[in-house]
């Protein structure tokens, strides 16, 4: 009797689970799961990709349609999941080009700010594909998670108020999040020191995810561009050659024009690691031109 009562009580939480997506501001992953992605170019990355690449500028320049699936605070394991989910979900258009915006030089290293964004998955546990991914990553128990609704939820599902937009940016229809102000504590003095990259510090699981990401592009005949956005400092010495080595002949690394004065001008930055909206326009236009030069006639 207790088991029957518990299972009946548990089913009441289906309402909580199924209404969680409606309280989110960012609905992009839901679009992936619904098979509603239609773009020739897809952009993946962390906040560097979300805020430094304005996807709409591809089409505005007469180029292909583009959509940004970059998530602030996400790492390469999350980017690989997003690409894999996009390609496996029926209804999504397979992109012709994938752009992976990388973090110089935290992409494959230990990072306090980059991780797999489980908090983006919990509001979407109504989808079986999401639950399967959570099981695969050890966040849910197989079998139990399919029969016990409460086992699918965490505290975020019980926050019944609609999430509030960020004070720094809005999510554009193209998925990008350009920043429209400057951080008050931003040190406006350009850092001219040169750091050196060491592959010894790379993490095996991030390397595996990076290789899986590139393999997904190769197996699906998708052009791959690895894009390095500006920091308010010099590019780490050895970082670009390491990326080219990992690509092993498939894909191209795009590095911005380091001689452009805007990339050493604090007025074009939000903080030391992110361009503001004006800086993002300049960087994106460079990226668009690079992409179009690679495109076949």
N, C-alpha and C positions, 0 to 999 in steps of 0.2 A: 504493500500500500504506500509506504514511504517513497519507494522508487517511482511508482506511478505518479504520485503527487509531485515529486521533484521534476520529473520530465514534463509534466503539464505546466508547472510553474516556469520552468526553463523556457518553454516555447513563447511565453509572453515577451521575452527579450528579443524576439525576432523583429518587433517593431523598432526597438532601439537600434539594432544592427542595420536594418534596412533603411532607416531614415538618416543614419550618420552621414552619408555622402552629401545630403542636401544642406548640411550646416557648414560645408567647406567653402572657402573662397577659391582655392586652387582646385579646379575640376579636370585638370589635364590627364592625370592617370586614369580617371574614370572614362575619359574619351578613348584612351588606349584600350581599356577593357571592353568597351562597347563597340569597338571596331569602327571608330569614327575619325581616324587619322587619315587625312588626304593631303599629302605634300610630297613634292619631289626631293626636297632637302630637309633632313631632320638634324637638329642640333642637340647634342647631349653634353652634360658637364655639371659642374657645381654652380655656385653663385657667379663664378667667372663667366660661365656660359650663359646663364640666365640674364645677367646684367650688362655684359659687355658685347653681346651679339643680339642685334635687333632683327629678328627673322624677316619682318615685313619688308625690309629694305632690299631683299633679293628680288621680290616681285615688283617693287616700286621702281627698280632700275631696269625693268623690262626682262628680268631673268625668271627663273623658276619659282614656283610656290615653295615656301619654307615654313617650318613650324619648330618652335623651341621646346624641347623636353628636358631642359636643364633644371636641376633642383638645388637651391642653396643648401650647403651642408652635406651634400651627397658625395660619395666616393665612387671609384671605378666599379666596385661590385654592384652598386645601385644602377649605374649607367648600363652595365652589361645586362642586368635584369630588365631594364626598360626597353632596350633594343630587342632582346629576346622575346619579351612579351608582345611588343609591337609586331614583330614578324610572325609570331605564332597565332595571334588572334585573328580570326576570320573577319574580313571586312576592311581591315586596315590596308592602305595602299603601301606596297613595298617602295621605299624611297630609292631614288637613283643615286643619291649622295648622302652620306652620313658624315657629319662634322663632330668630332670629339674635341671639346675645349678642355685643355689640361691645365693643371695647377703647377706652376713653376715655383718650387720644385717638390711640392708635397704629393704629387700624383700617385706615386708608388711607395711613399714613405709613411712612417708613423705620423698621424695628425690628430690634434685635439679637436679639430673643427669639421673633419670630413668622415662620414660613416654611411653605412647602409640605412636608409631612411625608413625604418619600420613604422615611424609615426605617420608616414604617408600611406602605409598599407592598412593599418588598423581601421580607419574610417571606411574602408572598402572591402571588409571581410565578408560582405554579402556575396561577393564573387568567388566562385570555387577556385578559379585560377590563383587568386590572392591567398586563399587558405592553403592551397597546395604549396605555394612558395614559402609560406610561413612554416609549414610542416618540414619542408626541405631544409630550412634554415634553423630548425630546432625551436621555433617560437610556439608551435602548437604540436599536440600529440596526434599521431595518425589514428584514424577511426573515431576516437573520442571527439575530436574537433568537428566531425561531421554530424554527430548526434547530439552534442551538448552545446547549445548556443552560447552559454556563459563562458565556455572555454575559448570562444573565438574573440572575446571582447577584452579591452583593457580600459583604464580609467578615461581615456580620451573619448570613448564612445558614449560616456555618460555625461559629457559636457553638452548640455542641451541648447546652449546659446549658439547662434551663428558666429563663426569665426570672424574676426575683424581684419580688414586689409592692413598691410604694413604701412607705417608712416613714411617710409623711404621710397616706395615704389608702388606702382599698380601693375597687375598682370594684363598685358595687352592681348588682343584677340589672337595674335600670332604666337602667344606663349612666352614672350620675352618680358623681362622685368627691369627696364632701364631705371637707374636711380636719378631722381630729379633734384638732389641737393648734395651738400658736402658735409661730411662728418665734422662735428665741432672740434674734436680733439685731433684732427688730421694734422700731422707734421708736414708742412708745405715745403720743407727743404728736401730736394731730390737726393736720394742715396746713390752715390757714385761708386760705392764699394763693389767689388766683383767677388761673388761666391763661386765655389767649385762643387760640381755635382759628383756624388760617390754612389755608384750602383750597389756597393756593399751594404748600404742601409735600406735597400728595397725589401719589401715584405713579400713573401712567397705567395700569399693568397691574393694580393693585389696584382702581382705579375700574372697569375693564373687568370684573373678576371680580365686584365688587359688583353692577354692572348686570346681569350674566348671572345671578347668584343671584336677583335680584328678578324678572327675566324668566321664569325657570323657574317661580316661584310664580305669576306672572300667567298664563302660558300653560296651566298645569295647574289653574287656578282654586283655588289654595291660599291661605288667609288668611296674611298675613305680619305678624309682630310683630318689630320691632327693639327689643331689650331692652338697657338700659344699667345694669349692676350698679354698686354703690357702690365707689369707692375710699375710702381713708382721707383724703379731701380733698374740696373742692368740685368739682362737675362743671365741666368746661372750658367757659367762656363761648363760645357760638357753635357748639359741637359738635352739640347737639340740632337747632337750625335747619338745619345743614348736612345732617344725616341726613334730615330732612323734605324738604329740597329735592331730594335724590337720589332719594327714593322717588317723587317726582312724582305724588302722589295715590294710589299703590297701596301699601298697607301702613300700619302705625301704629307710632309710636315710644312705647315704655313707659319712663318715667323713675320711679324709686322715690320714695317720700315722703321728701324731704330733711329734713323736720322730725322724723323719728323719732329719738329719742335713741340708739338702738342703732347707728346708722350713724356716730356720732361717738364711740362707746364702744370702746376697743381690745379689750375682752374678747370682742367679736364678730368679730374679724379674725385671720387667720393672719399676714398681712403688710400692707403699705400698698396692695396691689392685689387681695387675695383675702379674702373672708369665711371664717370657720371654719364648722363644721357648724351651730352655733346661729345664726349670722348668716345662713347660707344658708337655713335653715328660714324665717326671718322674711322674707327677700327673695323666696323662692319663693312663699310664701303671698300676698304682694302681687301677684306676677305671675299666679298662678292666679286671683285675684279679678279682675284686669284682663282676663284671657282670657275668663273666664266672662261678664263684662259685655258683651263683644263678640259672644259666641255668639248665634246666632239662637234665637228661641223655639221 
